[in-house]
Amino acid sequence: MLQLDQLSLNIPDTTKPRVVVIGGGFGAVNLTKNLPSDQFQVVMLSKQNYHGFWPLLYQVATAGLEPESIGEPIRKLFDDHSDFHFRFVRVTGIDPVAKTVSTLIGSVRYDYLVIATGTKSNYFGNKEIEQNAFGLKHLTDAVNLRSQLLQSFEQANLTQDPALRQGLLNIVIAGAGPTGVELAGSLAEMRQHVLPKDYPNLDFRQMNIYLVDGLDRVLPPMSPEASQHAHGYLLKLGVNIKLNKLVDSYDGTTVRFKDGEEIPTQTLVWAAGVTGATIEGLPAETVERGRYLVNDFNQILGYTDIFAIGDVAVMKSDKWPKGHPQVAQPAIQQGTLLAENLVRQRRNEAWKHFDYFDKGSLAIVGRARAVADLPGKHTLSGFIAWIAWLFVHIYYLVGFRNKLIVLTNWAYRLFTYQRGTRIIIQPYINDHDKVGQEFARQQAID
Ligand SMILES: Cc1cc2nc3c(=O)[nH]c(=O)nc-3n(C[C@H](O)[C@H](O)[C@H](O)COP(=O)(O)OP(=O)(O)OC[C@H]3O[C@@H](n4cnc5c(N)ncnc54)[C@H](O)[C@@H]3O)c2cc1C
């Protein structure tokens, strides 16, 4: 059997400056794309071997898109870069004195280090919720959630116990930001158009979709006008919105709120917060609220050769006193500019300061409805915003094959209301769900 000590990072020596990039997301990919192979050796270390397009993750979770259509293999993205070295590993530490980063299978020296590790779900220290709720941050999360939802419908169809059936049919989404809103809208569409045909025995009027948030409106990062439109669309879709409401605990079967209310559910989706995916090794003062403090060259406080870009970085300015929003555009723009600045360094040219170009934000609420905040404080809603949402998301999706698959899927669904990927490939085994465990065990027998 293979032992860990038989593995190593195995990076070729180089005389060029070596840029070590941690992560394979929007920031890392746009940085690497713009670093010429004849000037730099790039080593990318990421715990996923693909670049994931997270804005469409909820589609995978609700059986609208297959997982592969929103991920592109990292190796394929850079197969034309002659001095690019990808390693599928998690980075566990940084040593800024030795200028190395470490992994389970060894360490690598850097000349420049770029941390582009994004975020992870924030459970605010509540271990019980962390253990029992479903996150929605990665493809594995989306596939688990899809399995959980489909298994719940299957089990609800089999049980004669009304209380158990209700727990299976209640879905609670904590967090009414774009992820929560998009997921709730998509589930509501599914309830209306897909599930009654699949399960004619079940009464889907009993399926409740709760969208809860501690704040007083949905889509808090967007304009009040966009929030209002989205709220109206969700109500029309029959989503049960609960605002000013905080989840207190979840034991896998019942969500309890701070105000004492309880909702029985087998499915709590946690979209209520994220924190930066920082790595051990840099001094505590470089991190503020889970994000690395950077200047407008993306250099981490106190360092000239260590950078953070994207969601894991906080770059404060007069215009953005709390830093930029944790969305794809700052990561894309920072990655691109940092590459340009590293090339400038080679030519002894002055570096350019980062100035965020805000392209606005969009959220989709079910079929053919969306809201958009455009630059200049204009808000769009309804079908026109939905078309904008569709084209922006297809445009930024990496890979021609993926764009084509997603567009075809969308066209198919627009006319048929269908969800093509309602399959349970990898059953989700819930610790509390003894029946589900036994089913999964039985089904795994050849
Ligand atoms: C469900 C969801 C929906 C979203 N919807 C939108 C949207 O509609 N519009 C929008 O603009 N933004 C959206 N976002 C936010 C957007 O995806 C992020 O802002 C963007 O991905 C940030 O890019 P990044 O490069 O900083 O991090 P990411 O793209 O998250 O990449 C982080 C990378 O780091 C890797 N990594 C992390 N830790 C380690 C480690 N220790 N070692 C090795 N590798 C590591 C990860 O595997 C990943 O490859 C959404 C996010 C989510 C989760």
The ligand as an SDF file (V2000), in Angstrom:
LIG
                    3D

 53 58  0  0  0  0  0  0  0  0999 V2000
  -22.6260   29.0640   -3.4530 C   0  0  0  0  0  0  0  0  0  0  0  0
  -21.9040   30.2960   -3.8830 C   0  0  0  0  0  0  0  0  0  0  0  0
  -22.4900   31.1780   -4.7760 C   0  0  0  0  0  0  0  0  0  0  0  0
  -21.8190   32.3190   -5.2040 C   0  0  0  0  0  0  0  0  0  0  0  0
  -22.4280   33.1510   -6.1070 N   0  0  0  0  0  0  0  0  0  0  0  0
  -21.7440   34.2140   -6.5980 C   0  0  0  0  0  0  0  0  0  0  0  0
  -22.2860   35.0280   -7.6220 C   0  0  0  0  0  0  0  0  0  0  0  0
  -23.4120   34.8110   -8.0760 O   0  0  0  0  0  0  0  0  0  0  0  0
  -21.5320   36.0720   -8.0930 N   0  0  0  0  0  0  0  0  0  0  0  0
  -20.2840   36.3170   -7.6070 C   0  0  0  0  0  0  0  0  0  0  0  0
  -19.6190   37.2430   -8.0950 O   0  0  0  0  0  0  0  0  0  0  0  0
  -19.7560   35.5850   -6.6220 N   0  0  0  0  0  0  0  0  0  0  0  0
  -20.4370   34.5300   -6.1170 C   0  0  0  0  0  0  0  0  0  0  0  0
  -19.8930   33.7550   -5.1320 N   0  0  0  0  0  0  0  0  0  0  0  0
  -18.6040   34.1650   -4.5470 C   0  0  0  0  0  0  0  0  0  0  0  0
  -17.4480   33.8130   -5.4440 C   0  0  0  0  0  0  0  0  0  0  0  0
  -17.5250   32.4640   -5.8560 O   0  0  0  0  0  0  0  0  0  0  0  0
  -16.1620   34.0830   -4.6890 C   0  0  0  0  0  0  0  0  0  0  0  0
  -16.1310   35.4510   -4.3690 O   0  0  0  0  0  0  0  0  0  0  0  0
  -14.9390   33.7130   -5.4970 C   0  0  0  0  0  0  0  0  0  0  0  0
  -14.9290   32.3330   -5.7550 O   0  0  0  0  0  0  0  0  0  0  0  0
  -13.6590   34.1330   -4.7740 C   0  0  0  0  0  0  0  0  0  0  0  0
  -12.5530   33.6950   -5.5050 O   0  0  0  0  0  0  0  0  0  0  0  0
  -11.2290   33.2370   -4.7400 P   0  0  0  0  0  0  0  0  0  0  0  0
  -10.2110   32.9370   -5.7910 O   0  0  0  0  0  0  0  0  0  0  0  0
  -10.9010   34.2320   -3.6990 O   0  0  0  0  0  0  0  0  0  0  0  0
  -11.6380   31.8970   -3.9780 O   0  0  0  0  0  0  0  0  0  0  0  0
  -12.2750   30.5450   -4.5130 P   0  0  0  0  0  0  0  0  0  0  0  0
  -12.7940   30.6930   -5.8960 O   0  0  0  0  0  0  0  0  0  0  0  0
  -13.2210   30.0920   -3.4620 O   0  0  0  0  0  0  0  0  0  0  0  0
  -11.0450   29.5500   -4.5440 O   0  0  0  0  0  0  0  0  0  0  0  0
  -10.3850   29.1190   -3.3740 C   0  0  0  0  0  0  0  0  0  0  0  0
   -9.4550   27.9850   -3.7680 C   0  0  0  0  0  0  0  0  0  0  0  0
   -8.5570   27.7210   -2.7040 O   0  0  0  0  0  0  0  0  0  0  0  0
   -8.4500   26.3290   -2.4990 C   0  0  0  0  0  0  0  0  0  0  0  0
   -8.0040   26.1470   -1.0950 N   0  0  0  0  0  0  0  0  0  0  0  0
   -8.5750   26.6280    0.0270 C   0  0  0  0  0  0  0  0  0  0  0  0
   -7.8240   26.3070    1.1100 N   0  0  0  0  0  0  0  0  0  0  0  0
   -6.7530   25.6360    0.6410 C   0  0  0  0  0  0  0  0  0  0  0  0
   -5.6100   25.0450    1.2560 C   0  0  0  0  0  0  0  0  0  0  0  0
   -5.3910   25.1160    2.5710 N   0  0  0  0  0  0  0  0  0  0  0  0
   -4.7090   24.4090    0.4680 N   0  0  0  0  0  0  0  0  0  0  0  0
   -4.8790   24.3160   -0.8570 C   0  0  0  0  0  0  0  0  0  0  0  0
   -5.9570   24.8690   -1.5040 N   0  0  0  0  0  0  0  0  0  0  0  0
   -6.8670   25.5130   -0.7550 C   0  0  0  0  0  0  0  0  0  0  0  0
   -9.8460   25.8210   -2.8190 C   0  0  0  0  0  0  0  0  0  0  0  0
   -9.8210   24.4480   -3.1050 O   0  0  0  0  0  0  0  0  0  0  0  0
  -10.1680   26.6840   -4.0510 C   0  0  0  0  0  0  0  0  0  0  0  0
   -9.6070   26.1120   -5.2010 O   0  0  0  0  0  0  0  0  0  0  0  0
  -20.5330   32.6010   -4.6970 C   0  0  0  0  0  0  0  0  0  0  0  0
  -19.9370   31.7260   -3.7930 C   0  0  0  0  0  0  0  0  0  0  0  0
  -20.6030   30.5810   -3.3820 C   0  0  0  0  0  0  0  0  0  0  0  0
  -19.9370   29.6210   -2.4160 C   0  0  0  0  0  0  0  0  0  0  0  0
  1  2  1  0
  2  3  1  0
  2 52  2  0
  3  4  2  0
  4  5  1  0
  4 50  1  0
  5  6  2  0
  6  7  1  0
  6 13  1  0
  7  8  2  0
  7  9  1  0
  9 10  1  0
 10 11  2  0
 10 12  1  0
 12 13  2  0
 13 14  1  0
 14 15  1  0
 14 50  1  0
 15 16  1  0
 16 17  1  0
 16 18  1  0
 18 19  1  0
 18 20  1  0
 20 21  1  0
 20 22  1  0
 22 23  1  0
 23 24  1  0
 24 25  2  0
 24 26  1  0
 24 27  1  0
 27 28  1  0
 28 29  2  0
 28 30  1  0
 28 31  1  0
 31 32  1  0
 32 33  1  0
 33 34  1  0
 33 48  1  0
 34 35  1  0
 35 36  1  0
 35 46  1  0
 36 37  1  0
 36 45  1  0
 37 38  2  0
 38 39  1  0
 39 40  1  0
 39 45  2  0
 40 41  1  0
 40 42  2  0
 42 43  1  0
 43 44  2  0
 44 45  1  0
 46 47  1  0
 46 48  1  0
 48 49  1  0
 50 51  2  0
 51 52  1  0
 52 53  1  0
M  END
$$$$
